[in-house]
Amino acid sequence: MAIAVEFLQQLPVARREIEFVERKGLGHPDYIADSVAEAVSRELCKVYKDRFGAILHHNVDKVLVVGGQAKPVFGGGEVTHPIYILVSGRATGTVKRNGREEIIPLGAIAVRATKTWLRNNFRFLDPEVHVIVDYRIGRGSVDLVSIYEEGLGRVPNANDTSLGVAFAPFTPTEKLVFETERLLNSKEFKKKLPEVGEDIKVMALRKGNKVHLTIAAAIISSLTPDADHYLSVKEEIRERILDFASKIVNYDVTVDVNTADRPDNPKTYYLVVTGTSAEHGDDGMTGRGNRVNGLITPMRPMSIEATAGKNPVSHVGKVYNVLAHLIATKIAEEVKDIEEVYVKILSQIGKPIDNPLMLHISIVPSLGAASLGNIRKEAESIAEEYLRNVTKITDMILSDEVTLY
């Protein structure tokens, strides 16, 4: 295995003058697309394992969410044209076993997984009424015996030439953005302020020691009787975030909520019927949202690979992004005298995933770091350990032990 460690002489992001951070939340159309792709992949994994004892080839990482049309009004509203979700990709649709061909119902699996995820994550969106779920999944076939024989006792081969990229640790601003969205979409927050929908986006600008948060928060029209109530909900969101931020960062924080609103024109207010802007023309696509750590971080190196929907066994666009995140986090937590660490892992199609072409670790050491040699050795050791156990990532993904978006 090829592991290279280098040391960078650069100002850590947290000490730079300007920083930008974004997180697209649960009900954002791009987050929906990622989540649907991953839900379908996991349901396929379950079906494959239950029926055939192994996760068969699939990549359903091309999901499109096409916005519908809605008419939200204070105290009510309706969806006039449903959201359209298209699940696309490739999956094993037929399996030869004992001389017979078995058909896997890919379409039924895709529709069931999509509707189940929507039903479990939205309070006011009815997947039977407000959504049309469609699929265009290319079918492949396998001989189960040959698959078993090839896979027994072996590390999977990479099914693509690709990069996994990650960094650690979070800056205070990054942590604030991540936790703010999770706060607004937590069950506890919805109980206290049920008018807040699931479609949340948090954007942060830090300039010096001042952080400006811009929040887009969909407000449920049926729970909002008039404009005064809407404005009071906005103010409550702002106050709760300010209180929350004071417990996380030592910055001077300001918060704006739904900045497109015009007080003299209630039609501009961010009212929704279902909890997501996808109900009225806002579209989404897999891979356009958060990276594997749950954030969009233009100040950092990022992969443009979508982790969601790819098979969790051999698709390095998924496995290597998770692997890079785990390695970077472990190094940041356990190796002393480190400010920042960046990990990039390059695969070659057809080569074992535990033997990447290059695993590159870039470290920003603390001022006065005692021994760069010790740092290098410890970082390499952590990377080697994770590579030796790379096949465990599949179970970690399927058991929700790691973030993907």
C-alpha positions as CSV (number, residue, x, y, z in Angstrom):
1,M,0.0,0.0,0.0
2,A,1.3,3.5,-0.9
3,I,0.9,6.0,1.9
4,A,2.5,9.5,1.8
5,V,2.5,12.0,4.5
6,E,3.4,15.7,4.0
7,F,3.4,18.7,6.2
8,L,1.8,22.0,5.1
9,Q,2.8,25.5,6.1
10,Q,-0.5,27.2,5.9
11,L,-2.8,29.2,8.2
12,P,-5.6,26.9,9.6
13,V,-9.0,27.7,8.4
14,A,-10.3,28.7,11.8
15,R,-7.6,31.4,12.0
16,R,-8.2,32.9,8.5
17,E,-10.1,36.1,8.2
18,I,-12.9,34.7,6.0
19,E,-14.7,31.4,6.2
20,F,-17.8,30.0,4.4
21,V,-19.8,27.0,5.5
22,E,-23.1,25.5,4.4
23,R,-25.4,22.6,5.3
24,K,-28.5,21.6,3.4
25,G,-31.0,20.1,5.8
26,L,-33.4,17.2,5.9
27,G,-36.1,18.6,3.7
28,H,-33.9,20.3,1.1
29,P,-34.5,18.8,-2.4
30,D,-30.9,17.8,-2.7
31,Y,-30.9,16.1,0.7
32,I,-34.1,14.3,-0.3
33,A,-32.4,13.1,-3.5
34,D,-29.4,11.8,-1.5
35,S,-31.6,10.2,1.1
36,V,-33.8,8.4,-1.5
37,A,-30.7,7.1,-3.3
38,E,-29.3,5.7,-0.1
39,A,-32.6,4.3,1.1
40,V,-33.0,2.4,-2.2
41,S,-29.4,1.2,-2.0
42,R,-29.9,-0.1,1.6
43,E,-33.2,-1.8,0.7
44,L,-31.4,-3.5,-2.2
45,C,-28.7,-4.6,0.1
46,K,-31.2,-6.1,2.5
47,V,-33.1,-7.9,-0.2
48,Y,-29.9,-9.3,-1.8
49,K,-28.5,-10.5,1.5
50,D,-31.8,-12.0,2.6
51,R,-32.4,-13.9,-0.7
52,F,-28.8,-14.6,-1.8
53,G,-26.5,-14.2,1.2
54,A,-24.5,-11.4,-0.4
55,I,-24.8,-7.8,-1.5
56,L,-24.9,-7.8,-5.3
57,H,-23.8,-5.1,-7.7
58,H,-25.8,-2.0,-7.8
59,N,-25.4,1.8,-8.1
60,V,-28.6,3.9,-7.8
61,D,-26.8,7.2,-7.3
62,K,-28.7,9.2,-10.0
63,V,-31.9,10.4,-8.3
64,L,-33.7,13.4,-9.5
65,V,-36.3,15.4,-7.5
66,V,-38.5,17.5,-9.8
67,G,-40.5,20.2,-7.9
68,G,-44.2,20.1,-8.0
69,Q,-46.7,23.0,-7.5
70,A,-48.5,24.1,-4.4
71,K,-50.7,26.9,-3.1
72,P,-49.8,27.5,0.6
73,V,-52.1,30.0,2.3
74,F,-52.2,31.1,6.0
75,G,-54.1,28.4,7.9
76,G,-54.2,26.0,5.0
77,G,-53.1,25.3,1.4
78,E,-52.8,22.4,-1.0
79,V,-50.5,20.7,-3.4
80,T,-51.8,21.1,-6.9
81,H,-49.2,19.1,-8.8
82,P,-47.2,16.4,-7.1
83,I,-43.4,16.2,-6.6
84,Y,-41.8,13.8,-9.1
85,I,-38.9,11.6,-7.9
86,L,-37.0,9.5,-10.5
87,V,-34.7,6.8,-9.2
88,S,-32.0,5.9,-11.8
89,G,-28.9,3.8,-11.9
90,R,-28.1,0.2,-12.4
91,A,-28.7,-2.9,-10.3
92,T,-28.6,-6.7,-10.5
93,G,-32.1,-7.7,-11.6
94,T,-31.7,-11.4,-12.3
95,V,-29.7,-14.1,-10.6
96,K,-29.0,-17.6,-11.8
97,R,-29.1,-20.1,-9.1
98,N,-29.3,-23.9,-9.4
99,G,-29.9,-23.6,-13.1
100,R,-32.9,-21.3,-12.6
101,E,-33.2,-17.6,-13.1
102,E,-34.6,-15.5,-10.3
103,I,-36.0,-12.0,-10.9
104,I,-35.5,-9.2,-8.3
105,P,-38.4,-6.7,-8.4
106,L,-36.2,-3.6,-8.7
107,G,-39.0,-1.2,-9.3
108,A,-41.1,-2.3,-6.4
109,I,-38.0,-2.1,-4.1
110,A,-37.2,1.5,-5.3
111,V,-40.8,2.7,-4.8
112,R,-41.2,1.1,-1.4
113,A,-37.9,2.4,-0.1
114,T,-38.6,5.9,-1.4
115,K,-42.0,6.2,0.1
116,T,-40.9,4.6,3.4
117,W,-38.1,7.2,3.8
118,L,-40.5,10.1,3.0
119,R,-43.1,8.8,5.4
120,N,-40.6,8.5,8.2
121,N,-39.1,11.9,7.8
122,F,-41.9,14.3,6.9
123,R,-44.9,15.2,9.1
124,F,-47.0,16.9,6.4
125,L,-45.9,15.2,3.2
126,D,-48.0,12.2,2.1
127,P,-46.0,10.1,-0.3
128,E,-49.2,8.5,-1.6
129,V,-50.8,11.9,-2.5
130,H,-48.0,14.5,-2.8
131,V,-45.3,12.4,-4.6
132,I,-45.0,10.4,-7.8
133,V,-42.2,7.9,-7.6
134,D,-40.7,6.6,-10.9
135,Y,-37.7,4.5,-11.7
136,R,-35.3,3.9,-14.6
137,I,-32.9,1.3,-13.2
138,G,-30.8,-0.6,-15.8
139,R,-30.9,-4.3,-15.1
140,G,-27.8,-6.5,-14.8
141,S,-27.6,-10.3,-14.3
142,V,-25.2,-12.5,-12.4
143,D,-24.4,-16.1,-11.9
144,L,-24.6,-16.5,-8.1
145,V,-22.2,-19.4,-8.0
146,S,-19.4,-17.4,-9.7
147,I,-20.0,-14.4,-7.6
148,Y,-19.7,-16.4,-4.4
149,E,-16.6,-18.2,-5.6
150,E,-14.9,-15.0,-6.7
151,G,-15.7,-13.2,-3.4
152,L,-14.9,-15.9,-0.9
153,G,-12.1,-14.7,1.4
154,R,-11.2,-11.8,-0.8
155,V,-11.2,-8.0,-0.5
156,P,-13.4,-6.5,-3.1
157,N,-11.9,-4.9,-6.2
158,A,-12.6,-1.2,-6.8
159,N,-15.3,-0.8,-9.4
160,D,-14.1,2.7,-10.4
161,T,-11.0,4.9,-10.5
162,S,-11.9,7.7,-8.2
163,L,-10.9,9.8,-5.2
164,G,-12.1,9.9,-1.6
165,V,-11.4,13.2,0.2
166,A,-11.9,14.3,3.8
167,F,-10.6,16.6,6.6
168,A,-10.6,17.0,10.3
169,P,-11.3,18.5,12.7
170,F,-14.3,20.9,12.2
171,T,-13.7,24.5,12.9
172,P,-16.0,26.1,15.4
173,T,-18.0,27.6,12.5
174,E,-18.3,24.3,10.8
175,K,-19.6,22.7,14.0
176,L,-22.0,25.5,14.5
177,V,-23.5,25.1,11.0
178,F,-23.8,21.3,11.4
179,E,-25.4,21.4,14.8
180,T,-27.8,24.3,14.0
181,E,-29.5,22.4,11.2
182,R,-29.7,19.3,13.4
183,L,-31.2,21.4,16.2
184,L,-33.9,22.9,13.9
185,N,-34.8,19.4,12.5
186,S,-34.7,17.6,15.9
187,K,-37.9,16.1,17.3
188,E,-37.5,18.2,20.4
189,F,-37.4,21.4,18.4
190,K,-40.4,20.4,16.3
191,K,-42.4,19.8,19.5
192,K,-41.7,23.3,20.7
193,L,-42.1,25.0,17.4
194,P,-44.0,22.7,15.1
195,E,-44.5,25.4,12.5
196,V,-40.9,24.9,11.3
197,G,-40.8,22.6,8.3
198,E,-38.1,20.1,7.4
199,D,-36.6,22.2,4.6
200,I,-33.7,24.0,6.4
201,K,-30.6,25.5,5.0
202,V,-27.8,27.0,7.1
203,M,-25.2,29.3,5.5
204,A,-22.4,30.8,7.6
205,L,-20.0,33.7,6.8
206,R,-17.3,34.2,9.4
207,K,-15.3,37.4,9.2
208,G,-12.8,37.5,12.0
209,N,-14.6,36.8,15.2
210,K,-18.1,37.6,13.8
211,V,-20.3,34.9,12.3
212,H,-23.4,35.8,10.2
213,L,-25.8,32.9,9.8
214,T,-28.4,33.0,7.1
215,I,-31.2,30.5,7.7
216,A,-33.8,29.4,5.2
217,A,-36.6,27.7,7.1
218,A,-39.8,26.6,5.5
219,I,-42.9,27.4,7.6
220,I,-45.9,25.1,7.6
221,S,-48.8,27.0,6.2
222,S,-51.6,25.0,8.0
223,L,-50.1,25.8,11.4
224,T,-49.6,29.5,10.6
225,P,-52.9,31.4,10.8
226,D,-51.6,34.9,9.7
227,A,-48.7,37.1,8.9
228,D,-48.1,38.1,12.5
229,H,-47.8,34.5,13.5
230,Y,-45.4,33.8,10.7
231,L,-43.2,36.7,11.8
232,S,-43.3,35.6,15.4
233,V,-42.1,32.1,14.4
234,K,-39.2,33.7,12.5
235,E,-38.2,35.7,15.5
236,E,-38.5,32.6,17.7
237,I,-36.2,30.7,15.4
238,R,-33.7,33.6,15.5
239,E,-33.7,33.8,19.3
240,R,-33.3,30.0,19.7
241,I,-30.4,29.9,17.3
242,L,-28.7,32.8,19.1
243,D,-29.0,31.1,22.4
244,F,-27.8,27.8,20.9
245,A,-24.8,29.4,19.2
246,S,-23.7,31.1,22.5
247,K,-23.2,27.6,23.9
248,I,-21.1,26.4,20.9
249,V,-18.8,29.2,19.8
250,N,-17.2,32.3,21.3
251,Y,-17.9,34.4,18.3
252,D,-20.3,37.4,17.9
253,V,-23.2,35.7,16.1
254,T,-25.9,37.4,14.1
255,V,-28.8,35.5,12.5
256,D,-31.1,36.3,9.6
257,V,-34.1,34.1,8.8
258,N,-35.8,33.9,5.4
259,T,-34.2,37.0,4.0
260,A,-36.4,37.0,0.8
261,D,-39.4,37.9,2.8
262,R,-40.9,41.3,2.2
263,P,-43.0,42.6,5.2
264,D,-45.3,44.5,2.9
265,N,-46.0,41.5,0.7
266,P,-47.0,38.2,2.5
267,K,-46.9,36.4,-0.8
268,T,-43.1,36.4,-0.5
269,Y,-43.2,34.6,2.9
270,Y,-41.6,31.1,2.9
271,L,-44.8,29.2,3.5
272,V,-45.1,25.5,2.5
273,V,-47.8,22.9,2.7
274,T,-45.6,19.8,3.0
275,G,-42.4,20.9,4.7
276,T,-40.2,21.1,1.6
277,S,-39.7,23.6,-1.1
278,A,-39.8,20.7,-3.6
279,E,-43.6,21.1,-3.5
280,H,-43.3,24.2,-5.6
281,G,-40.6,24.1,-8.3
282,D,-37.4,23.6,-6.3
283,D,-35.6,20.6,-7.7
284,G,-32.9,18.4,-6.3
285,M,-30.3,15.9,-7.5
286,T,-28.0,13.3,-5.8
287,G,-24.5,14.6,-5.1
288,R,-25.4,18.4,-5.1
289,G,-25.7,18.6,-1.3
290,N,-23.5,17.9,1.7
291,R,-20.3,16.0,1.5
292,V,-19.5,12.9,3.6
293,N,-19.1,14.9,6.8
294,G,-22.5,16.6,6.4
295,L,-21.2,20.0,5.2
296,I,-20.4,22.0,2.1
297,T,-17.0,23.5,2.8
298,P,-15.5,25.7,0.0
299,M,-12.5,26.5,2.2
300,R,-11.5,22.9,2.2
301,P,-10.7,20.2,-0.5
302,M,-13.8,18.4,-1.4
303,S,-14.7,15.4,-3.6
304,I,-17.5,15.9,-6.1
305,E,-18.5,12.2,-5.8
306,A,-21.9,11.4,-4.5
307,T,-21.7,8.9,-1.6
308,A,-25.4,8.2,-1.5
309,G,-26.8,5.3,-3.6
310,K,-23.5,3.7,-4.5
311,N,-23.0,0.1,-3.4
312,P,-21.3,0.0,0.0
313,V,-19.0,-2.9,-0.9
314,S,-16.8,-2.0,-3.8
315,H,-17.7,1.5,-5.1
316,V,-14.8,3.6,-4.0
317,G,-16.8,6.8,-4.6
318,K,-18.6,5.8,-1.4
319,V,-16.2,3.6,0.5
320,Y,-13.1,5.8,0.0
321,N,-14.9,9.0,1.1
322,V,-16.1,7.3,4.3
323,L,-12.6,5.8,4.7
324,A,-10.9,9.2,4.3
325,H,-13.3,10.7,6.8
326,L,-12.6,8.0,9.4
327,I,-8.8,8.3,9.0
328,A,-8.8,12.1,9.2
329,T,-11.0,12.1,12.2
330,K,-8.9,9.5,14.0
331,I,-5.7,11.3,13.3
332,A,-7.1,14.6,14.5
333,E,-8.4,13.0,17.7
334,E,-5.4,10.9,18.6
335,V,-2.2,12.4,17.2
336,K,-0.8,15.3,19.2
337,D,0.4,18.7,17.8
338,I,-1.9,18.7,14.8
339,E,-4.1,21.7,13.7
340,E,-5.6,20.2,10.6
341,V,-5.4,17.0,8.6
342,Y,-6.5,16.3,5.1
343,V,-6.8,12.8,3.6
344,K,-7.1,11.9,-0.1
345,I,-7.3,8.3,-1.4
346,L,-7.0,7.3,-5.0
347,S,-8.2,4.0,-6.4
348,Q,-7.6,2.1,-9.6
349,I,-10.5,0.2,-11.1
350,G,-10.1,-3.5,-10.7
351,K,-7.6,-3.3,-7.9
352,P,-8.3,-4.4,-4.3
353,I,-9.8,-1.6,-2.2
354,D,-7.3,-2.2,0.6
355,N,-4.5,-1.3,-1.7
356,P,-5.1,2.1,-3.2
357,L,-2.8,3.7,-5.7
358,M,-2.1,6.4,-3.2
359,L,-3.3,7.4,0.3
360,H,-2.1,11.0,0.8
361,I,-2.2,12.6,4.2
362,S,-1.5,16.4,4.5
363,I,-1.0,17.7,8.0
364,V,-0.9,21.2,9.4
365,P,1.2,20.8,12.5
366,S,0.8,23.0,15.6
367,L,3.4,25.7,16.2
368,G,6.3,24.2,18.1
369,A,5.3,20.6,17.3
370,A,7.7,18.4,19.1
371,S,8.4,15.7,16.5
372,L,7.2,15.7,12.9
373,G,8.7,12.2,12.7
374,N,6.4,10.9,15.4
375,I,3.4,12.6,13.9
376,R,4.2,11.0,10.5
377,K,4.6,7.5,12.0
378,E,1.4,7.7,14.0
379,A,-0.6,9.0,11.0
380,E,0.7,6.2,8.8
381,S,-0.1,3.6,11.5
382,I,-3.8,4.8,11.7
383,A,-4.1,4.8,7.9
384,E,-2.7,1.3,7.7
385,E,-5.0,0.0,10.3
386,Y,-8.1,1.4,8.6
387,L,-7.0,0.0,5.2
388,R,-6.5,-3.5,6.8
389,N,-10.1,-3.3,8.0
390,V,-11.6,-1.5,5.0
391,T,-14.3,-4.2,4.5
392,K,-15.8,-3.3,7.9
393,I,-17.0,0.0,6.3
394,T,-19.8,-1.8,4.6
395,D,-21.4,-2.8,7.8
396,M,-20.7,0.6,9.3
397,I,-22.6,2.2,6.5
398,L,-25.5,-0.2,6.6
399,S,-25.8,0.2,10.4
400,D,-25.8,4.1,10.3
401,E,-22.5,4.3,12.2
402,V,-21.1,6.9,9.7
403,T,-22.5,10.0,8.1
404,L,-22.8,10.1,4.3
405,Y,-24.3,13.5,3.7
